[in-house]
Amino acid sequence: MSKTISKQKVPARTGGMCASCGVCSSYCPAQIDIPAVIKIYREYLAGDTQTLKKLDEMESVGTPVDCIECGACSARCACGVDAAGIVRELAMMQSCRRTLMVSCGRKEVGI
């Protein structure tokens, strides 16, 4: 998968600009800091190679891999950000990394 993303696709994926108000996180049953996840996601789109490390080091109780896909975050976002889609995408990356680490004997796997 190419990391090159056109400028038109980024706004469509995120819906709007996150105001970092935290309303989405207050409705998250997994207690994920969604504004922090969105920030990491934007850094990932910009080519940051430390995305997965940042997800694993998040200070919130939940991380994207803990998401139950209820959609409450997206439903409550006044800015129209597809937070659930962003969390889902990063959760898949986080889950794949953990699977690779187990199968590779817990060696650091970079993506």
BAGU-861657 format. One record per residue (C-alpha): x negated, y, z; residue number from 1. Coordinates in pm, 1 decimal. Layout:
N
{{X, Y, Z}, NUM}
...
! end
This chain:
111
{{0.0, 0.0, 0.0}, 1}
{{-138.3, 335.3, -99.5}, 2}
{{-182.2, 604.6, 163.8}, 3}
{{-121.5, 871.2, -99.6}, 4}
{{219.0, 1019.7, -31.9}, 5}
{{361.1, 1299.8, -238.3}, 6}
{{464.5, 1617.9, -62.6}, 7}
{{824.2, 1550.3, -166.7}, 8}
{{842.6, 1214.6, 15.0}, 9}
{{718.1, 1337.8, 351.5}, 10}
{{1009.6, 1578.5, 422.7}, 11}
{{1260.7, 1321.3, 296.1}, 12}
{{1122.7, 1059.8, 535.9}, 13}
{{1111.2, 1286.4, 837.9}, 14}
{{1432.7, 1470.9, 754.3}, 15}
{{1330.3, 1795.3, 914.8}, 16}
{{1059.9, 1940.2, 1129.6}, 17}
{{1049.8, 1795.9, 1479.9}, 18}
{{1101.4, 2069.7, 1739.2}, 19}
{{947.7, 1845.5, 2010.9}, 20}
{{1249.8, 1922.0, 2229.7}, 21}
{{1259.0, 1568.5, 2370.9}, 22}
{{1634.7, 1519.7, 2339.3}, 23}
{{1574.8, 1203.2, 2135.4}, 24}
{{1348.7, 1059.1, 2405.8}, 25}
{{1604.9, 1128.0, 2677.8}, 26}
{{1847.4, 891.6, 2498.5}, 27}
{{1586.6, 621.8, 2427.6}, 28}
{{1652.8, 306.2, 2633.6}, 29}
{{1289.9, 197.2, 2574.0}, 30}
{{1162.8, 530.3, 2712.8}, 31}
{{951.5, 606.3, 2405.8}, 32}
{{801.8, 955.2, 2380.0}, 33}
{{941.6, 1010.4, 2032.2}, 34}
{{792.9, 1358.4, 1970.4}, 35}
{{450.3, 1203.5, 2041.5}, 36}
{{529.3, 919.3, 1799.9}, 37}
{{630.6, 1167.6, 1529.4}, 38}
{{305.5, 1357.9, 1582.2}, 39}
{{106.5, 1033.8, 1545.1}, 40}
{{310.6, 947.2, 1234.0}, 41}
{{229.4, 1280.6, 1069.7}, 42}
{{-139.6, 1230.2, 1151.6}, 43}
{{-114.3, 883.3, 994.9}, 44}
{{33.9, 1032.8, 677.1}, 45}
{{-256.0, 1279.5, 671.8}, 46}
{{-501.1, 986.4, 668.1}, 47}
{{-586.1, 939.7, 1036.2}, 48}
{{-749.0, 597.1, 1077.2}, 49}
{{-693.1, 587.4, 1455.8}, 50}
{{-313.0, 560.1, 1435.6}, 51}
{{-281.6, 218.9, 1596.9}, 52}
{{-525.2, 301.7, 1874.2}, 53}
{{-326.0, 616.7, 1952.5}, 54}
{{-2.1, 415.4, 1966.3}, 55}
{{-153.6, 166.5, 2210.1}, 56}
{{-285.0, 450.3, 2427.5}, 57}
{{44.4, 640.2, 2452.9}, 58}
{{123.3, 757.2, 2805.8}, 59}
{{498.9, 693.5, 2784.9}, 60}
{{656.6, 380.5, 2931.8}, 61}
{{755.9, 258.3, 2586.5}, 62}
{{570.0, 249.4, 2257.2}, 63}
{{719.5, 195.3, 1910.4}, 64}
{{687.7, -182.5, 1937.4}, 65}
{{929.7, -167.5, 2234.6}, 66}
{{1205.2, -7.3, 2022.7}, 67}
{{1538.2, -195.3, 2020.2}, 68}
{{1653.4, -10.9, 1704.7}, 69}
{{1966.3, 135.1, 1861.5}, 70}
{{1937.0, 455.5, 1654.2}, 71}
{{2019.8, 686.1, 1946.5}, 72}
{{1713.3, 900.2, 1874.4}, 73}
{{1816.2, 977.2, 1516.3}, 74}
{{2179.3, 1028.4, 1611.8}, 75}
{{2087.1, 1291.3, 1873.6}, 76}
{{1826.7, 1481.1, 1668.5}, 77}
{{1948.7, 1832.2, 1590.1}, 78}
{{1667.3, 1873.1, 1334.9}, 79}
{{1773.7, 1574.8, 1124.0}, 80}
{{1450.8, 1379.2, 1176.6}, 81}
{{1479.1, 1007.7, 1094.9}, 82}
{{1311.7, 921.4, 1424.5}, 83}
{{1440.6, 563.9, 1422.5}, 84}
{{1284.4, 504.3, 1080.1}, 85}
{{952.7, 650.7, 1189.6}, 86}
{{948.9, 447.5, 1510.6}, 87}
{{1040.0, 133.0, 1313.4}, 88}
{{755.8, 184.3, 1065.7}, 89}
{{498.4, 238.2, 1338.6}, 90}
{{639.6, -55.4, 1540.2}, 91}
{{578.3, -284.1, 1242.6}, 92}
{{220.3, -161.6, 1218.2}, 93}
{{168.2, -205.8, 1591.7}, 94}
{{319.2, -554.6, 1587.7}, 95}
{{106.6, -666.6, 1291.2}, 96}
{{-207.0, -538.9, 1464.3}, 97}
{{-128.1, -735.1, 1780.0}, 98}
{{-68.4, -1050.1, 1574.2}, 99}
{{-398.7, -1001.0, 1392.7}, 100}
{{-583.3, -945.2, 1720.3}, 101}
{{-451.2, -1272.9, 1862.0}, 102}
{{-536.2, -1469.8, 1548.6}, 103}
{{-882.7, -1309.5, 1526.1}, 104}
{{-971.6, -1376.4, 1889.7}, 105}
{{-888.7, -1025.2, 2022.8}, 106}
{{-1144.9, -853.8, 1803.1}, 107}
{{-1072.2, -490.8, 1722.0}, 108}
{{-869.2, -471.2, 1402.9}, 109}
{{-877.4, -136.0, 1227.6}, 110}
{{-608.3, -9.1, 996.7}, 111}
! end
